[in-house]
Amino acid sequence: MKEKEIIKLRKLQEKAADRQAEVDAIRAKRASEHADRLAREKEKRDAEIKVISLKEIVLIIIIIGQKQQRIERSEKLPTFRKGAKIARASKTRQRRI
């Protein structure tokens, strides 16, 4: 009778060990999936930051180019005395009329 009880207890232990192994495998799978998800989210954030940085760089280049064009235009403009500017401005107004 004692042998049957020992065999029964061993089967219960094996069953419990198998169940624990299944639970551990499920936990490991979930942990792996969670780590993968976090890695994908980090990659996405890094890519978004890179895109934003590139857009900012392009915007800065455009602004610098616009400022450079203004500087070049202002350097090309002849310098007039106040009276000459007023006379020229009035001629321009007369042409428009």
Backbone bond lengths (Angstrom), bond angles and torsions (degrees), N, CA, C in turn:
res aa  C-N    CA-C-N  psi(-1)  N-CA   C-N-CA  omega(-1)  CA-C   N-CA-C  phi
1 M - - - 1.437 - - 1.531 110.69 -
2 K 1.273 115.25 -37.64 1.443 119.83 -179.80 1.529 110.86 -65.39
3 E 1.331 116.68 -36.21 1.461 120.40 179.29 1.526 111.38 -63.76
4 K 1.313 117.11 -40.56 1.463 121.15 178.92 1.529 110.07 -63.43
5 E 1.288 118.15 -39.74 1.471 121.56 178.59 1.527 110.48 -66.33
6 I 1.314 116.33 -41.02 1.469 120.29 178.67 1.527 109.81 -63.70
7 I 1.320 116.63 -44.18 1.473 120.69 178.52 1.529 109.66 -61.95
8 K 1.321 117.23 -42.77 1.464 122.18 179.53 1.529 110.25 -62.69
9 L 1.325 117.10 -43.87 1.465 120.89 178.84 1.530 111.42 -64.73
10 R 1.334 117.00 -40.05 1.470 120.25 177.86 1.520 111.07 -63.45
11 K 1.331 117.53 -40.83 1.470 121.04 177.23 1.533 110.74 -62.98
12 L 1.320 116.38 -40.92 1.469 120.41 177.60 1.536 110.92 -64.26
13 Q 1.327 115.46 -40.48 1.457 119.24 177.85 1.527 111.02 -64.04
14 E 1.319 116.19 -44.00 1.464 120.13 178.59 1.523 110.89 -62.50
15 K 1.324 115.29 -42.21 1.470 120.11 178.99 1.523 109.95 -62.88
16 A 1.329 116.63 -43.51 1.473 120.56 178.43 1.523 110.82 -64.72
17 A 1.320 116.93 -40.15 1.466 120.89 178.78 1.534 110.44 -65.49
18 D 1.331 116.82 -41.39 1.469 120.59 177.30 1.523 110.94 -62.31
19 R 1.312 115.18 -43.47 1.472 120.26 179.67 1.528 110.20 -63.35
20 Q 1.328 116.57 -43.27 1.465 120.30 178.68 1.526 110.79 -63.68
21 A 1.320 117.01 -37.83 1.465 121.05 177.61 1.530 110.43 -63.49
22 E 1.334 117.05 -40.04 1.468 120.94 177.29 1.527 110.63 -63.97
23 V 1.329 116.06 -45.20 1.470 120.70 179.23 1.527 110.06 -61.24
24 D 1.335 117.13 -43.63 1.468 121.08 178.79 1.528 111.40 -62.88
25 A 1.336 116.46 -39.88 1.469 120.41 178.95 1.530 110.56 -64.53
26 I 1.331 116.18 -41.43 1.475 119.94 178.78 1.520 110.16 -64.22
27 R 1.333 116.90 -43.29 1.476 120.53 178.81 1.527 110.60 -62.36
28 A 1.329 116.16 -42.29 1.465 119.86 179.96 1.531 110.68 -63.59
29 K 1.331 116.46 -40.91 1.471 120.93 178.87 1.528 110.21 -63.63
30 R 1.330 116.36 -44.98 1.473 120.11 179.04 1.525 111.12 -62.88
31 A 1.320 116.42 -41.49 1.465 120.06 179.01 1.527 110.75 -63.60
32 S 1.321 116.46 -40.56 1.458 120.92 178.24 1.529 111.20 -64.87
33 E 1.318 116.64 -43.77 1.470 121.18 178.04 1.520 110.58 -63.19
34 H 1.318 116.58 -39.91 1.467 121.06 178.77 1.532 110.52 -63.93
35 A 1.333 116.18 -43.95 1.469 120.67 178.19 1.534 110.54 -62.73
36 D 1.329 116.84 -41.11 1.472 120.61 177.43 1.520 111.10 -62.80
37 R 1.330 116.17 -43.50 1.461 121.34 179.56 1.531 110.53 -61.64
38 L 1.331 116.87 -44.64 1.459 120.52 178.30 1.530 111.35 -62.36
39 A 1.322 116.59 -39.89 1.467 120.37 179.23 1.531 110.76 -64.65
40 R 1.335 116.76 -42.09 1.477 119.94 178.29 1.530 110.73 -64.56
41 E 1.338 117.27 -41.13 1.461 120.61 178.72 1.527 110.98 -63.39
42 K 1.331 116.48 -39.75 1.466 120.22 179.15 1.523 109.98 -65.94
43 E 1.328 117.08 -43.56 1.464 120.30 177.48 1.526 111.03 -59.54
44 K 1.337 115.98 -41.16 1.467 120.25 179.88 1.531 110.21 -64.60
45 R 1.338 116.68 -45.50 1.468 119.97 178.75 1.522 110.98 -61.56
46 D 1.332 116.67 -43.59 1.463 120.54 179.11 1.526 111.18 -61.37
47 A 1.330 116.58 -41.00 1.466 120.48 178.69 1.529 110.53 -65.56
48 E 1.335 116.66 -41.01 1.467 120.29 178.70 1.522 110.65 -64.05
49 I 1.323 116.45 -41.31 1.467 120.37 178.47 1.526 109.91 -63.63
50 K 1.327 116.48 -40.55 1.466 120.29 179.43 1.525 110.58 -63.43
51 V 1.334 116.63 -42.65 1.468 120.49 179.29 1.525 110.02 -63.21
52 I 1.326 116.05 -44.01 1.470 120.09 179.36 1.524 109.56 -62.17
53 S 1.314 117.04 -44.02 1.462 120.93 -179.98 1.525 110.68 -62.23
54 L 1.330 116.87 -42.84 1.466 119.78 179.08 1.529 111.04 -64.61
55 K 1.340 116.77 -39.35 1.463 119.84 177.76 1.523 110.50 -63.70
56 E 1.330 116.63 -40.57 1.455 120.21 178.47 1.526 110.95 -64.15
57 I 1.324 116.53 -40.43 1.464 120.22 179.10 1.524 110.23 -63.77
58 V 1.329 116.81 -44.03 1.467 120.49 178.61 1.522 110.42 -61.89
59 L 1.319 116.81 -42.69 1.460 120.98 179.13 1.529 110.66 -62.57
60 I 1.315 117.29 -42.97 1.463 121.08 178.38 1.522 110.42 -62.47
61 I 1.327 117.03 -42.01 1.468 120.60 179.08 1.529 110.16 -62.61
62 I 1.324 116.57 -41.61 1.472 120.43 178.73 1.520 110.17 -63.15
63 I 1.323 117.03 -45.87 1.469 120.77 -179.26 1.526 110.39 -62.61
64 I 1.328 117.12 -43.45 1.465 120.29 178.73 1.527 109.97 -62.61
65 G 1.331 116.66 -41.92 1.466 119.97 178.10 1.521 112.09 -62.17
66 Q 1.327 116.82 -41.68 1.465 120.47 178.55 1.526 110.79 -64.11
67 K 1.332 116.43 -42.85 1.472 119.50 178.48 1.521 110.42 -64.09
68 Q 1.327 116.50 -40.65 1.460 120.23 178.74 1.525 110.74 -62.57
69 Q 1.342 117.25 -40.50 1.463 120.39 178.15 1.526 110.66 -63.89
70 R 1.338 117.08 -41.87 1.468 119.73 177.77 1.521 111.12 -61.43
71 I 1.328 115.61 -41.90 1.466 119.67 179.44 1.520 110.00 -63.43
72 E 1.325 116.88 -44.90 1.463 120.48 -179.60 1.522 111.23 -63.66
73 R 1.352 116.49 -40.85 1.473 119.62 177.73 1.517 111.33 -64.07
74 S 1.334 115.94 -41.90 1.469 118.53 -178.41 1.523 110.59 -68.84
75 E 1.327 118.20 -30.60 1.458 120.65 177.18 1.524 111.32 -72.40
76 K 1.327 117.62 -29.29 1.461 121.20 -179.80 1.525 112.33 -78.49
77 L 1.335 116.93 -25.05 1.452 119.73 -178.74 1.522 109.58 -67.43
78 P 1.324 116.07 133.12 1.466 117.98 177.38 1.530 109.53 -71.59
79 T 1.289 114.54 149.58 1.466 118.57 178.16 1.520 108.30 -92.72
80 F 1.323 115.00 129.55 1.462 121.67 -179.30 1.511 108.74 -116.68
81 R 1.330 112.50 158.24 1.454 116.82 170.55 1.517 107.76 -77.31
82 K 1.313 116.45 163.77 1.452 119.82 -176.66 1.520 111.76 -56.25
83 G 1.274 118.42 -44.00 1.461 121.74 -178.68 1.517 111.75 -62.68
84 A 1.293 117.38 -40.35 1.463 121.48 -179.76 1.520 110.33 -66.14
85 K 1.340 116.20 -38.90 1.458 119.44 178.53 1.522 110.70 -63.84
86 I 1.302 116.57 -43.02 1.462 120.28 -179.12 1.519 110.31 -65.24
87 A 1.328 117.08 -43.29 1.459 120.53 179.51 1.529 109.92 -63.25
88 R 1.289 117.02 -43.45 1.457 120.04 -179.65 1.526 110.73 -65.64
89 A 1.314 117.10 -40.83 1.454 121.26 179.29 1.523 110.58 -62.79
90 S 1.318 117.28 -40.89 1.461 118.74 179.96 1.527 110.83 -67.94
91 K 1.343 118.64 -34.60 1.462 121.09 176.32 1.526 110.53 -63.87
92 T 1.300 115.30 -39.75 1.463 119.84 178.92 1.524 110.27 -64.16
93 R 1.297 116.94 -41.69 1.480 120.23 178.62 1.521 110.87 -64.22
94 Q 1.337 116.45 -38.95 1.462 119.31 -179.45 1.523 110.40 -66.03
95 R 1.298 118.49 -35.37 1.458 121.67 179.79 1.527 110.31 -65.77
96 R 1.303 117.20 -36.51 1.458 120.99 -177.83 1.528 110.78 -69.97
97 I 1.290 117.24 -30.35 1.466 120.95 -177.20 1.485 110.08 -77.87
